[in-house]
């Protein structure tokens, strides 16, 4: 059986697939979503394995503005429905995964997205006109544009002799009682590893969490995929000598005998001293990777980051397969371990940018923009208003930016949430009209922000409006000006404790001076 050719076919009805489908549904577009599971967001019926999320759910923010509330709400998808927010589903700061499953089901129902459940994709091929997707029943689906939103279903197993003898995070027994009085080694030092360790602390006799390099804390690097403070109990038990430890080094091999496991381990802190360590259980929790086995030779995407992610353009299209797009956590390869693209509160905005790019490229709809005329003051108002309110720039720091364009006649336009890496080619191609000069507005952390301890009072001193000390390393607005595509200058708005960049003396006046000077250098225009 074969279906008519659709404009868009989305594989996966997780958060990213639902987000894009909701935009296409609102457009009245020709699309279909294929989901292998029986419910939306089926991944979250199993993961995280210990059934609570570490994505912030701050219900009480003091804000009435729904846009500002999204800065603290890391689970909601973007919607025109003010009631369709995750904060209505749980009051918990770290909510249960089952609450997210309920929310995604309601999101799918209320937005009316067209999803075919229990439809597992088995094969994807491509000809000159379209993609052909074959499901497990043999039904063939045709689409001119294919969007893969399947997440990362494959364990990212390290190359360790004997690793196949170990248990895996995705299949382990999650009942702590099963580990009572046992010695447990967990290979991996991400949040899934520490999630597992935290779950076993009251039952296991000894827990070692092993990995190479220095442990990176999210509160220092500002990358939420690094270790979250919610797991600090385990680090506390390590430093206070309560039989748990973080091992810095490499597992060389894993063997099994009648007494359990023997693990050869090279310690980095001790000049690679190698020891044989005994354990009752060994668990591998080293993350996940994408699965490209569905694609035949006509459309296999190039990969990056040791084959974990597809290699994409700034608008999330495969670099080597035209018309093949990716959505969700699969979008994160370009800014891996730097921004929030791998998580709902980051990729919801990247999916919106993808949708706008698709409408612009394939349906000749311009990227949404506001006409500002030739008033510098209106430009200042636009920038200040956005950096004080935008959740997209807040969550996707340095990855998404607003675009202020200056036409040859001195008039300006303001476009929101453009992938920063997409701007040069888009401006050069005329996607934002005739542009003489432009500015990219982002929120960013300062240089070397991850190299200092933010709790060390000697690391930097300054007022709440000082961008020269430690405060300048915290999140703050940056405006970069380009003339005919060439970088000219940048302006940093002073940091502020409350993240309110609207002070006349410290924010508006310096920005006004910067923009006026840049405009006058191009073509003098009355302010």
N, C-alpha and C positions, 0 to 999 in steps of 0.2 A: 504494500500500500504506500502511496506517496501523496503528500500534501502540496497545495499550491505554494509558490515561492513567496515568503514573507519579506518585508523590508528588514526586520530584525528578529533574530532568535537568540534568546538568553538561556544559557545552561546554568541552572542553579537558582533556587528560590530561597537563598539565605538573605541576610540583611542587604547585601549589595545588589543581588538580583531583584529583590523587591523594590529597593530604592529606585533603580533605573526603570523598572517596569511601571512604577507609579507615575514617573514623569512621562513615559510613553503613553500610558493610559490617559493621562490628562491631555496630551496632544491629540488623542484620537488616532495614534499611529498604528501601523500594521505590524504586529509583533506577537510572539508567543514565548512562554517560559516553560522549559522542561525541567522537572525536579524529580530526582530519583527517589526521594523519601515520600512519605505519606502526608507530611505536614510542612508548613513553611519553617525554615530555620532548623531543619532536622539535626544539624550538627550539634546544636545546643541541647538536644535531648541526651547527649552523651558527654559533652565537654562543656566546661572543665570537668574532669573526672570526679572531683570532690564537691561539685555542685554549687559553688558560689562564684560570683564574678568579682573581678578586681577593677572593673570599670566604674568610675564614680557615678553615683546616683544622688546628687545633692538636691533634695526636694525644697529645702528652705534656704533661699538665696538672698531674700530681701529685695529682689527685683520683680517688677511686674512685666517688664519687657520680655517676651518669649525669646527674642534673639539673644539677649544677655543670659537668660537662664540656660540656653544651650551651651554656654561656656562651661557650665558645671554639670551638665547632663550628657554623659558619655554613651548613652544607650539608645536614645531616640533617633528615629529616622526623620528626614525632612518631609514636612507635609503642610498643606494649607489648612488642615483641620487642627484647631487649637487644642482639642481634646485628645488627639492621637499622639500623646507623649508618654514615654516610659515612666516618668515620675509619678504617674497616676496608678502604676501597677505595684509599686513597692516603696515603703518609706525607708528601707535599709540603704545605707551608704554603699555597702557591698551586697547587692541583692542576690537572690537565688537564681540560678540559671533557668529554672522552670518558669520564673516570672517573665524572662525574656522570650521564652517559647510562646507563652500566652500572648504577649504583646505583638510578636511577629504574626501570629495567626490573626489577631484582630486587625493589624495593619493591612494584611493581604485582603481580608474580607471587606474592610471599609473603603479601601482604595479601588476595589474591583479589578485588581490585576488578574490577567489571564494566565493561569498556571495549570499545566498538565502534571499532576502528581503521579507517583509510582511509575515514572517514565525515565528509566536509566539509559543514558547515552552510551553506546558501544563503539561508535566509529564516526570519524569526521573526515571528509574529503572536500576538495575544492576544484572547480573548473573555472573557465574564463568568466562565467556569469554569476556564480553563486556557490555557497557552501551546501553540502549535503550531509545531514546529520541522521544517522541510523540508530534507532533505539533498540532495546533488547527484544522487542516483539517483531523486529524487522521493518517497522514503519520508518519511512524516510521523510525527513523534513528538509525543506529548502529555504534558504535565506540569503539575501544579498550581503547582509552584515551579521557577523556572529560575535556575541559577547559571552565570554567565559567568566562565570562568577561562582566557581565551584569550591573556592577556598583551597587549602593545601591538605589533601587527604592522605598523603604518604608520610610515614615516619622518616625523619632525617637521621638515619643511623650512622654513627661514626665508623670509620674503617679500623676496627680493633679485632684482632684474631680472637675468636670465641664469642663475639658480641651476640651471635645468634642463640647462645645459651642463656642469655639474660632475659628477664621479663621486660615488657615495654609499657610505657606510660599509658598508651591507648588501650591496653588490654589487661592491666594489673587488677588484682583484687583490691578494692578500695576500703574494705572492712579493716579498721585498725587492729581488731582482735586477732586477725590472721598473722600479725607480725609480733605478737607478744613475746618478750624476752629474746628477740632475735637481733642479730647484727645485720644491718642493712646498708648497702652501698647504693647511692643514687648517682648515676653518671649524667652530668649536665648541671648547669648553674643558672638556668633561667627560671622564670616564675613557675613553670610546670614542675620543675625539680623541687623547688622550695615549697610549693603547694603540697606536693607529696610528702616531703619531710615534715611539714607542719602537721599533717594529718596523722602521722605515725608517732609523734613525740611522746604521747602519754602511754604508749604500749611497747615500742621497740626499746631494746636495751641500749643499743648503740646505733647512731645514724651518721654516716659520712656522706657529704655531698662533694663530688669531685669534678674538677674542670681546670683548664689551663688559663693562665693569665690572672690579672687582678679582678676581683669582684667589682662590678659596676652597679652603683646604686642609682635608681631613677631620680631620686631627689637631688642628685648632684649633676647627672648628665642631662636631665630633662627629657630623656627618652623613656616613655612609659613601658617599653618592652624590656628595659633593664630591671633589676630586682626592685620590687616594690616594698615599701616599709611595712606593709601588712604582714610580711614574713620575718620581721625582725626578731620575733620570739626565738626562732631557731638560731640566729646569730648571737642572741643574748645567751642562749644555753651553751653555745660554743665558747664564747669568751669568758663565761663564768664557770667553765670546766664541769659541765653537766653531762658528760659522756658523748656529746655530739661534736662534730667538727666539720669544717670546710677544708678539703684537701686541695692544695694548689699544685697542679701537675697533670701528668698524662697517664691514662690507663694503657699499659703496654699489651696485656693479654688477659683473657678470662678463661679459667679452667674450672671444671667441676669434678668433684670426687665424692666419696662417701660422707664426708663431713660438711659438704656444702660447696662453696666457691673459693677458689684461690685466685687472687687478683694481683698481678705484678704492676706496681705503681712507681712512677718516677716523680720524685718531689722536686718542684722548681725552686723552692726556697732553700733547698740544701744541695745545690749544685748537682741536681739530677741523681741524688741518692735513690737507689731502687730497692724497694722492699716487697716482700710477699705478704699480702694481707688476707685474712680469712673472713668470710661473710656467710650468713645463712641465705641472704637474698641479694640479688643484684638487679637494679632497675635502670633502664635507659630512658632518660627524659631529655632528649636533645632536639626537640622541635620537629617541624614538619616541612614538607617540600611539595611543589606542584606536581601534577601528574599529566604528562603529555603523551601518554600511551594511546590516547583516543585518536590522535591525529596521524594520518598517513603521510607519505613523503610529499604530497602536494601542499601541505599546510602545517608542517611541524614548526612551531615557533622556536626562535633562538632563545637560549636561557642565559642567566647571569647569576652572580653570587653563588658560585659552586653548584650551579644547576638547580637552585632552589626556586627561582622566580623567572617569569618570562621577561625578556628584554623589550622595553616599551619606549615609544615616543612620549613626549610630555603630555599628549592627549590619550595615553593608554592604549595605543594601537601597536600591534606587534611590529618590530622594526623590519621584519623580513616577510610577513604575510599580510598584504593589504586587505583591509576589511575585517581583520581579526582583532577584536578588542578584548580587554580584560577589565574586570571590575572587582572591587573589594580588596581583601588582603593581598591578592595577587598583583595589585598595583604598586607595591612598596619597594620593588627592586631598585628604582632610581634613587630613593632616599632611605635605603635600608639602615636601620638603627640611628636615624637622625630625626625623623618627624613622626607623625601619628597615622600615616597612611595605612598601616597594617591593622588598624582598629576602627571600630564603628565611628567613633567621634572624629576620625580623620577622613576615612574613605567615603563617608556620606557626602562630603563636599567635593571630593575628587570625582565621584559619580555624577554629581550635578555639573561639574565642569565637563566631563565626558559627554553628558547629554547635550549641553550647549554646543560643544564642538561638533557633535553629530548633526544637530539641527543646522548649524552654520555650513558644514561641509556638504551635506547631502540634501538639504531642503532650502538652501539659500536664505536662511533666517539669520540676521546679524546677531552677534553677541549683545545681550542687553546692555545699554549704555544710556547715561543721562546727559543731556545737553547743558553745558554750564555757561555758554556765551563767552565773552572775553574778560570777565571779571576775576581778578586774582582772589578777591575776597570770597567769591563763591567756591573757588578751588580750595581755599583754606577751610571753608565750612565743610566741604565734601570730605576732605581728608580727615579732619578732626572728628566729624560725625561718625565716619566709618571705623576708625581705630578705637573709638570709645564704645562701639556697639557690636561690631562684627564678631560672630562666633567662628566663622570660617578662617579669617586671618589669625585669630587667637589659637585655634586648634592646629592649623596647618602652617605654623610659623616657618617663614622663609621658603615655603613650597608654593603656597597660593598668595597672590598679590592683587591689589587693585591697580588699574591702569588709567592714568591721567594722560590724555593725548592733547597735543597742541597742533592745530592745523596751520597751514601757511598763512591763512587770513587772520590768525590770532585767536580763533575760537577754540574752546576746549570741550572735551567730552570725558565722561568718567564711566569706566566699565569695571564690574566687580568680579572678584574671585577667578582670575585668570592664572593658570599654572605659570609660575615665573619662568620656567625653562621654555615655555611656549611663546613668550612675548616676542623675542627677536624675530623669529621666522614669521609670526603672525603679522607684526607691524610691517615687515619688509614686503609681505605678500599683499598688503592692503586690506587685510581682514578687518581692520578697525578704521577704515577710511584713509584719507590723505593725511599723513602724519609728518610734521616737520621735526617735532621733538616730543618726548614722552617721559613720564615719571612712573616708576613702579613703587607702590606703597606696600610694605610688609610689616608684620610684627616679627621680631627676631630677638634671640638672646645675643649678648655681646660676645666678642672674640674671647676664646679660651674660657668660656663660662663653665665648662665641665672640668677644668683643671684646678679649681679652687674649692675649698670647703666652704659652703655658704653659711655655715654656722661658726666659722672662725672669725671673731671680731677684728682680728689684726689683718685679715686678708684684703680689706679695702674700707676706706672711710669716706663718708660724704653725706650730704643732705639727701632728702627724698627727691630732689630735683637735680642731682649730680650724676652726669653720665661718665665721669672720669674715674670714679671709684668702683667698688664692687657692685653698687646699684646699677651701673651701666651694663653689667653682664646679665642683668635680669631682663625679662621680656619687655621690649619697648618698640615704638614705631620707628621705621627707617624709610626715608624717601630717597630714591636714586633717580637722577636725571640723566637723560640720554638725548643727544642731538644727532639726527640722521643716523641713528643706530649706534653711535659711539658713546661710551660712558663719559660723563662730564664731571659730576660731583654727587655727593651724598650728604644727607642731613639726618641726624639722629635726634629724635625728640627725647627730652629728659625723662628718666625713669620716674615712676610715681608709685608709692606704696599701695594705693587703692586702684591702680591701673586706670586712672582718670587723667587723660592728656588734654585738658582743656583750659589750663591756666593761661591767661593772656600774656603774662611776663615770660613764663618759661616754655610755653608750647606754641601758642598762636602767633605771637609776634616774631619769634625766630623762624617759624615756618613761612610766614608771610614774606619776610625778608629774603629767604632762600628762593621761594618760587618767583618772586618779582625779579630778582637778579637774574635768574636763569631765563625767564621770558624776555627780559630786556636784552639779554645777550644774543637772543635769536632774532627777535624783531620787536622793537619797542612798541608796547601797547599800553594804553592808559589803564591804571589799576582800578 
